Structure formats: structure tokens, C-alpha cells
Amino acid sequence: MPTMAVMTGIQASGKSTFCKNNLSGYVRINLDTLHTRNKENMAMDEAFCAKRDMVIDNTNPTAAERRKYILKAKEHGYRVIGYFMQSRLQECTARNELREGRAKIPARAIAATSNKLEIPSYEEGFDELYFVCMTDTGMCIEKWRTEELGETR
């Protein structure tokens, strides 16, 4: 069954680095490179037609923003995996300061995304969810914990 991975996290939380290191075989769909929703939809449609694994590498901070991807993936018979990047505003802002040129974005934009960030949940339609944090030695990937139930899925 083909897979759609949906990234969630504020800017400079490591989403694109995670994709390059862990999802390199996936078609990477990213508004920073595609620039328009029309091109994004065309790229998704191509991947759906070819039954290719794909990753939506945008901030996707709210359930409403993730919903459109999840619904489309389910319509095409895809399994949907969510990756939530640990998004500490101070750390992400510091990483952003190391960026150069167009890759560096205004700190207020990072803060605005942080303010609307909603933690993903299985109720959104994810088949699997993971929490990813940056460490000194790389990235730590943990199975999502459903705190209310005290268990992982």
C-alpha cells in the first residue's frame, strides 16, 4: 500500500532535513519549492497516479490544514503517517538565524506558526504517528504516545 507522510512543525524544526535523511525515496511535495497550490496539487496527482510514496513537507500546523492531505490520501487508498517535529520556538529561531539568503525567514513568521500549532491526533485519520526531536547526535524518532490511554499505538 502506498504511503503519504505528512510533516507537522514550525519553520526550522528539522522537517526538510528529516525528509532528506529518512524519506529519501518519497516524492517530496513542498510549497517552498513548488510555490503554488496548483503546482502542489499537480505533483500530488502525479504521485497518486503512479502510486508513489510521497511526503508533504510543509509546516501543516493545524488539523484543518492536514485534513485536505489526509482525505485525498485516503481517497486514493494510501496509508497516512504523521511526523510531528518538536517545535521549540527559541531553538527553531536560533536554527533559522544560521540560515542564509531566502532560506532565512522572519522570526515573526516562525512565532506566528508556533502560535497556531495544533498537536496532531489519530482522530484526524492518521494510520501511524511519530514524534521527532533533534538531538546533538541526530534525530530521535518515537512512536506517538496517546497520553490519555497511557499507551503507544
N, C-alpha and C positions, 0 to 999 in steps of 0.2 A: 504494500500500500504506500503510495507516495506521501511525503510529509511536507507540511508547511510549518516552519518555525517562525514565531512572532516574538521579536525582541521588545522589551519594555525597559526604559531607563532614561534618565536625563542625559543631556549632552555631556560628552567626555566621561561617561561612566564605563566605557570599555566595550560598547556594543559591537562596533565595527572590528575591533581587534579580536574579540571573541569569535565573530563570524569567520574572519580570515584563518584563525587558528583551529577552530572546532567544526566549522560547517563549510569547509572549502569546496566540497563537491556540490553544494547547493547553489542554485541561481540566486544571486544577491539582488534584491529589489530595494532601492534606497532613493528617497526623494532628493537627497543632496546631489546625487549623480544624474538622476533622471529629470529632475526639475519640475515636472508637471504631473498632475494626477492622471491625465490622459496617457502619458508615456508609462506611468506606473501600471495602469490597467492593461495596456497593451503587453507589457512584459509579463504580467501575471497570466494573461490569457495564453500567451505563447508557452509558458511553463505548464499551465494546465493542459493544453492540447498535447504536449509532449510527455505528460505525466512525470515531469521533473520535480525533484525536491527543490523547495525554494525557501528563502528566509526573507522576512520583511524586516529590514534593518532601519527602522525609523524609531523615534522616541516612543510612540504609541502610549502616551501617558494615561489615557482614560479608557475605561471599559467600552465607551461608545466608539472610540477610535479603533480599538481592537476588534470590535464586533463585526465590522464590514469584512475584515480579512477572514475571520473565523467562519462566518456564514458562507462566504464564497468558497473557502476550502472544503467545508462540509458538503456543499452542493456538488463539488467535483470529486467527492469520495476520498478526500485527504485526511490523514491523521494530523492533528494540530498540537504542536509542542510550544509551550511558552517559556521564555527565559527572562527572568526579572533580574536586572543588574542592580546590585547595591548602589544606591544613588545618594551618597552623602554630598550635600551641596558644597561644603567647603573643599572637600577632596576633588570633586569634579571641576570646580572653579580653578583650583590650583593646576590641575592637569591641562585645562584649557589655556592657561597662561603660557604653557610650554609650546603650544601650537603656533604655527606661523602662517601668515597670509590669510587666505579665505577660510582656512580650516579653523581659525580662531574666531569665536563668536562673542558677542557682547555678554558680559556677566549677567545683565538683567534678563537676557533671554533664557539663560540656564535657570535663574531664580524663578522666572515665570513658569517654566515647565515643571520645576520642582513643586511649585505651589499647587499645580493641578494633578500631580502624580497620584494615581489610584493603584493600590496593590491588586494584581490580578488574582482571579479565583477560578476554581474548576467550574463554578456555575456559569461562567462565560462561554463554556464549550470546549475548553482545553482537554486534550486526552492525557497530557503529561505537563507538569510544571516544574521548573527548576529555579533555584536561587543561585546567582553567580556573584562572587565578590572578588575584588582584586587583592592579591597578596604581594609580598615582597618577591616571591618566587614564581608568580604567575597568577592563574585564576583558579579559584576553588568553586566547584560545581556541586551543589547539594540538592537532593530530591526535595520537593516542596513539602513543607510541614503544614498540616491542617491543625492549627493550634487548638481550635475548639474541640477537636476529637483526640488531640494528643498523639497523633499518628502521622505517618507519611503515606502517600498514595503510590 
